[in-house]
Amino acid sequence: MEEGQRESLGAVVKTLREAQGLSREELVVRTHDDPEQRISLEMLAKVEQGRRAPSAKTLRKLAHALGLEPTTLVSSAALWEAGSADGTHVAALRSHVLGNASVGASLGTLGAGLGRFSQPTKYGVAAIAGGLVGMPVAAAGVAAVGGLRELQ
């Protein structure tokens, strides 16, 4: 994972954590019921600061602790990175990421109204989130999500 990708993922994790009113310690506790299987507070800090790329296992734990599918977290980070490169204001990026996360988190409960996309899938989350929040997540998200097959 390149530096820009690490920084974007970290910004998204921090944004989502803060939006849920969680401290780092509280998010760490949510990563696993077994304290021995939780990610470390140090790892979370490094991920949020963009200094460390999480493993697939850590990424999955973080996403689920935030109430998301890993693909939604990755597509949100891709959206953040694309917006940062275009000079989009951070407040606008936060707003879009929070909207993208809300859509991704609720996909599984929308039921038959979404037909084949009623369950979050590798490509479905990115495509639906992109369409509902009006951001080009499908293009950025599908590319970013393509390498996450082991997470599903």
C-alpha positions as MATLAB code, in Angstrom:
seq = 'MEEGQRESLGAVVKTLREAQGLSREELVVRTHDDPEQRISLEMLAKVEQGRRAPSAKTLRKLAHALGLEPTTLVSSAALWEAGSADGTHVAALRSHVLGNASVGASLGTLGAGLGRFSQPTKYGVAAIAGGLVGMPVAAAGVAAVGGLRELQ';
ca = [
       0.000    0.000    0.000;
       1.412    3.375   -1.035;
       1.759    6.323    1.313;
      -1.256    8.187   -0.110;
      -3.422    5.092    0.234;
      -2.286    4.572    3.840;
      -3.014    8.215    4.690;
      -6.458    8.066    3.056;
      -7.391    4.839    4.825;
      -6.212    6.305    8.129;
      -8.230    9.488    7.604;
     -11.346    7.440    6.831;
     -10.930    5.179    9.877;
     -10.433    8.209   12.125;
     -13.389   10.069   10.575;
     -15.711    7.086   11.014;
     -14.486    6.415   14.567;
     -15.001   10.025   15.599;
     -18.419   10.181   13.907;
     -19.498    7.247   16.084;
     -18.191    9.023   19.181;
     -15.622    6.325   19.892;
     -12.212    6.721   21.458;
      -9.386    4.660   20.028;
      -9.603    2.408   23.052;
     -13.319    1.789   22.479;
     -12.749    0.940   18.821;
      -9.983   -1.505   19.759;
     -12.380   -3.270   22.149;
     -14.901   -3.623   19.306;
     -12.379   -5.374   17.037;
     -12.815   -8.728   18.797;
     -14.562  -10.236   21.820;
     -11.350  -11.993   22.837;
      -8.828   -9.428   24.137;
      -6.003  -11.581   22.754;
      -7.439  -11.280   19.222;
      -7.973   -7.497   19.233;
      -5.791   -5.166   17.261;
      -3.432   -3.149   19.424;
      -3.982    0.475   20.334;
      -0.577    1.202   18.810;
      -1.592   -0.414   15.507;
      -4.820    1.603   15.377;
      -2.888    4.823   16.026;
      -0.401    4.008   13.254;
      -3.199    3.152   10.807;
      -5.059    6.386   11.582;
      -1.857    8.390   11.159;
      -1.148    6.727    7.813;
       2.135    5.308    9.096;
       1.149    1.656    8.796;
      -0.840   -0.382    6.286;
      -3.131   -2.869    8.015;
      -3.047   -6.537    7.092;
      -6.172   -7.991    5.486;
      -7.138   -9.470    8.857;
      -6.696   -6.137   10.662;
      -8.602   -4.293    7.951;
     -11.491   -6.743    8.294;
     -11.527   -6.314   12.087;
     -11.497   -2.527   11.807;
     -14.266   -2.474    9.222;
     -16.519   -4.754   11.236;
     -15.789   -2.796   14.438;
     -16.979    0.311   12.579;
     -20.098   -1.539   11.407;
     -18.991   -1.836    7.775;
     -17.963   -4.407    5.252;
     -14.236   -4.227    4.408;
     -15.100   -3.318    0.814;
     -17.026   -0.256    1.989;
     -14.079    0.879    4.086;
     -11.674    0.436    1.170;
     -13.946    2.170   -1.327;
     -14.360    5.063    1.120;
     -10.576    5.347    1.362;
     -10.323    5.328   -2.449;
     -12.922    8.105   -2.562;
     -10.930   10.095    0.029;
      -7.699    9.638   -1.907;
      -9.295   10.703   -5.205;
     -10.854   13.757   -3.564;
      -7.607   14.711   -1.861;
      -5.769   14.558   -5.174;
      -8.376   16.889   -6.717;
      -8.037   19.402   -3.881;
     -11.462   18.705   -2.401;
     -11.923   20.333    1.015;
     -11.549   17.941    3.960;
     -15.034   18.781    5.296;
     -16.565   17.730    1.972;
     -14.535   14.512    1.981;
     -15.726   13.705    5.510;
     -19.323   14.319    4.522;
     -19.103   12.042    1.498;
     -17.256    9.305    3.409;
     -19.860    9.331    6.169;
     -22.630    9.113    3.573;
     -20.825    6.306    1.760;
     -20.364    4.407    5.022;
     -24.049    4.824    5.919;
     -25.105    3.442    2.563;
     -22.643    0.563    2.745;
     -23.626   -0.357    6.288;
     -27.315   -0.466    5.433;
     -27.082   -2.418    2.177;
     -27.689   -5.725    3.868;
     -30.974   -4.503    5.391;
     -32.496   -2.962    2.287;
     -33.804   -6.316    1.103;
     -35.475   -7.048   -2.183;
     -35.620   -3.409   -3.251;
     -32.038   -3.687   -4.401;
     -32.449   -7.050   -6.100;
     -29.080   -8.617   -6.795;
     -27.347   -5.978   -4.664;
     -29.266   -6.723   -1.477;
     -26.111   -8.100    0.114;
     -22.809   -6.218    0.112;
     -20.529   -7.794   -2.459;
     -17.082   -7.042   -3.716;
     -18.445   -4.858   -6.527;
     -22.001   -4.188   -5.365;
     -21.081   -1.995   -2.402;
     -18.902    0.257   -4.494;
     -21.397    0.495   -7.343;
     -24.409    1.231   -5.138;
     -22.548    3.585   -2.818;
     -21.231    5.485   -5.808;
     -24.692    5.838   -7.269;
     -26.396    6.909   -4.049;
     -23.897    9.460   -2.799;
     -23.103   10.846   -6.220;
     -19.386   10.180   -6.067;
     -17.267    8.216   -8.529;
     -16.798    5.339   -6.109;
     -17.535    2.685   -8.701;
     -14.464    3.592  -10.730;
     -12.148    4.141   -7.770;
     -13.747    1.606   -5.438;
     -13.834   -1.354   -7.796;
     -10.149   -0.905   -8.559;
      -9.341   -0.630   -4.846;
     -11.600   -3.512   -3.870;
     -10.285   -5.862   -6.543;
      -7.409   -7.024   -4.350;
      -9.557   -7.876   -1.346;
     -10.934  -11.246   -2.371;
      -9.522  -12.883    0.741;
     -11.648  -10.597    2.913;
     -14.986  -11.853    1.643;
];
